[in-house]
Amino acid sequence: MSQSDLDPARVLIAFYSRSGSVEALAVGAADAARAAGAEVRLRRAREVVDADAMAKVDGWAENAARQNALYPEPTHEDAEWADAILFGTPCYFGAMATELKAFLDRLGPQWKRGALSGKVGGAFAVASWPHGGSEVVTLSLYAPMAHLGMVILPPGYTDEAMLEAGSPYGASAIVGAENADPRPEDLDAIRHQSRRTVAIAQALIAAGEMPCRRK
C-alpha cells in the first residue's frame, strides 16, 4: 500500500496560551501539519481560575475569551482520535501551565486502557527570558507521555531551523516581558517539528504500528 492510499495522519495540538505567544506557535504547527497532509484538531485548554483572578492580570480575560471562541477545549475523544499529539505551554516558574496539566491529569481512563499507547508525542514551549525554563518544561512533558506509552519524538537537530531556534527537545520562543510575537525563526522550528511529527506518524500507520488504527 502506498502512502497515498493511507488515511491521513491525525494530529491533535493541545495547548494553553495566556497572551497569544503559545497560540502563535500552535497555529504554525497546525498550518504545517495540514500542509503535510494531516488532519488537525487545534485545541486550547481552559482556565482553572475564576474571573476575579483573571481580572488581576491585564488582558488575560480578553485573550481567553478571544481564543476560546476560536479553539474548542481538548477532550478525551480528541486524544483517542489522534495518531500524534503536540503539547504546547508557556513556562511558569520552570513548569508547564496548570491548565495544560489539568488536561493531562484527566487522561487517567485512557492511561488505564492503553488508549494512547503508540501515538507520537512532542512538546513546545514559550518563555519570557532565555533562561526561563523552556527546555526544562519541554522535557517535563516527556514524563506524562512516557506514562501514556507514547512514542516521544524530539525534533533534534534534524533541520537547519533547529540550529536557529528552539531546542533539540522541542520548538520554543523567547518573547520578553511584553510577550512579543515569536520570531520567524521560531515559527520555522515549530513548522519543522510539526512536519516531522506527521511524517513519523504516517510511517507508523503504514507499517501497521499505530495501535489505535488496528481493527
C-alpha positions as a printed Julia matrix, in Angstrom:
215×3 Matrix{Float64}:
   0.0    0.0    0.0
   1.43   3.38  -0.96
   1.42   6.42   1.28
  -1.24   7.96  -0.97
  -3.56   5.03  -0.24
  -3.41   5.58   3.52
  -5.76   7.65   5.61
  -4.02  10.91   6.52
  -2.31  11.14   9.88
  -4.46  12.74  12.56
  -2.76  15.35  14.75
  -4.05  16.9   17.95
  -2.37  20.12  19.04
  -3.35  20.7   22.66
  -2.04  23.96  24.06
  -2.55  26.65  26.64
  -1.79  30.27  25.86
  -2.49  33.28  28.02
  -1.12  36.15  25.94
  -1.13  34.55  22.49
   2.55  33.62  22.12
   1.99  29.87  22.52
  -1.09  30.22  20.34
   1.09  31.57  17.52
   3.36  28.52  17.68
   0.33  26.21  17.86
  -1.19  27.8   14.76
   2.16  27.46  12.97
   2.24  23.77  13.9
  -1.32  23.28  12.68
  -0.67  25.0    9.36
   2.45  22.91   8.74
   0.7   19.66   9.65
  -2.18  20.4    7.28
   0.27  21.31   4.51
   1.92  17.91   5.1
  -1.42  16.22   4.51
  -2.59  15.64   8.08
  -6.0   16.17   9.62
  -5.62  18.56  12.54
  -7.55  19.42  15.66
  -6.31  22.62  17.34
  -7.48  22.77  20.95
  -6.94  25.26  23.79
  -7.02  24.1   27.41
  -9.32  26.14  29.61
  -8.61  28.28  32.66
  -8.71  26.71  36.09
  -9.09  30.01  37.99
 -12.12  32.23  38.36
 -12.88  35.55  36.69
 -11.69  37.55  39.71
  -8.22  36.03  39.48
  -8.06  36.6   35.71
  -9.09  40.24  36.15
  -5.9   40.92  38.12
  -3.74  40.33  35.02
  -4.07  42.83  32.19
  -5.59  41.28  29.08
  -5.99  37.77  30.48
  -9.79  37.62  30.38
  -9.94  39.29  26.97
  -7.37  36.97  25.44
  -9.05  33.93  26.97
 -12.42  34.92  25.55
 -10.93  35.52  22.09
  -9.04  32.23  22.0
 -11.88  30.19  23.48
 -14.12  31.44  20.69
 -11.61  30.14  18.15
 -10.48  26.84  19.65
 -12.54  24.15  21.39
 -11.35  22.61  24.64
  -9.31  19.39  24.23
 -11.23  16.25  25.16
 -10.64  12.55  25.78
 -12.15  11.88  22.36
  -9.63  14.21  20.7
  -6.74  12.34  22.35
  -8.07   8.95  21.27
  -8.79  10.2   17.73
  -5.24  11.41  17.18
  -2.27   9.5   15.84
   0.04  12.2   17.17
  -0.26  14.85  19.88
   1.77  18.02  20.23
   1.51  19.71  23.63
   2.23  23.46  23.89
   2.62  25.54  27.02
   4.06  28.72  28.49
   6.73  28.33  31.18
   5.62  29.31  34.67
   8.38  29.08  37.3
  10.03  26.3   35.31
   6.82  24.26  34.99
   4.05  23.77  32.45
   0.83  25.75  32.75
  -1.66  24.34  35.27
  -4.31  24.46  32.56
  -2.42  22.03  30.32
  -1.51  19.86  33.3
  -5.22  19.64  34.17
  -5.95  18.22  30.72
  -3.18  15.66  31.1
  -4.4   14.73  34.57
  -7.81  13.87  33.14
  -6.35  11.23  30.81
  -6.39   8.58  33.53
  -9.03   6.43  31.81
  -7.0    6.48  28.59
  -3.86   5.51  30.52
  -5.67   2.64  32.18
  -6.87   1.26  28.83
  -3.63   1.97  26.98
  -5.65   4.08  24.56
  -2.78   6.47  23.79
  -0.09   3.8   23.55
   1.94   4.04  20.35
   0.82   7.54  19.42
   3.55  10.01  18.52
   4.11  12.76  21.09
   6.02  16.02  21.16
   6.1   19.32  23.02
   6.85  23.01  22.54
   7.08  25.92  24.96
   7.36  29.68  25.32
   9.33  31.55  27.99
   9.81  35.23  28.72
  13.59  35.01  29.14
  16.44  32.93  27.68
  16.76  31.04  30.98
  13.04  30.96  31.68
  12.76  27.18  31.61
  11.65  26.29  28.09
  13.96  23.26  27.86
  13.07  22.04  31.36
   9.35  22.44  30.67
   9.55  20.69  27.32
  11.39  17.78  28.92
   8.86  17.67  31.77
   6.15  16.9   29.22
   8.06  13.78  28.21
   7.17  12.19  31.58
   3.39  12.0   31.14
   3.89  10.95  27.51
   6.05   8.07  28.73
   3.41   7.0   31.26
   0.83   7.03  28.48
   3.06   4.8   26.32
   3.51   7.36  23.58
   6.39   7.38  21.08
   8.23  10.53  22.17
   9.62  12.34  19.14
  12.02  15.26  19.7
  12.91  17.42  16.71
  16.62  17.07  17.45
  18.84  18.88  15.0
  17.16  17.27  12.02
  16.76  20.56  10.17
  18.7   23.82   9.96
  15.72  25.53  11.58
  16.6   23.81  14.86
  20.04  25.42  14.8
  18.46  28.88  14.77
  15.65  28.5   17.32
  14.11  26.23  19.9
  16.0   23.24  21.26
  16.54  19.6   20.31
  13.76  18.75  22.8
  11.09  20.89  21.18
  10.45  24.19  19.46
  10.3   27.25  21.69
  10.29  31.02  21.67
  11.59  33.75  23.97
   9.09  36.6   23.99
  10.21  39.02  26.74
   8.12  40.84  29.3
   5.96  42.35  26.56
   5.01  38.92  25.17
   6.29  39.76  21.71
   5.31  37.64  18.74
   7.51  34.62  18.07
  10.27  35.34  15.56
  10.2   33.91  12.03
  12.97  31.54  13.16
  10.77  30.26  15.99
   7.94  29.6   13.56
  10.33  27.77  11.22
  11.32  25.49  14.11
   7.75  24.58  15.09
   6.81  24.01  11.45
   9.71  21.59  11.08
   8.76  19.8   14.29
   5.17  19.51  13.09
   6.13  18.15   9.66
   8.47  15.62  11.29
   5.67  14.54  13.63
   3.31  13.96  10.69
   5.96  12.04   8.74
   6.74   9.64  11.6
   3.06   9.15  12.46
   2.3    8.37   8.82
   5.22   5.92   8.68
   3.94   4.1   11.78
   0.46   3.89  10.24
   1.92   2.48   7.02
   3.91  -0.12   8.98
   0.84  -1.22  10.94
   2.45   0.01  14.15
  -0.17   2.58  15.16
  -2.26   0.65  17.73
  -5.25   2.99  17.54
  -5.58   2.22  13.81
  -5.72  -1.55  14.23
  -9.13  -3.12  13.64
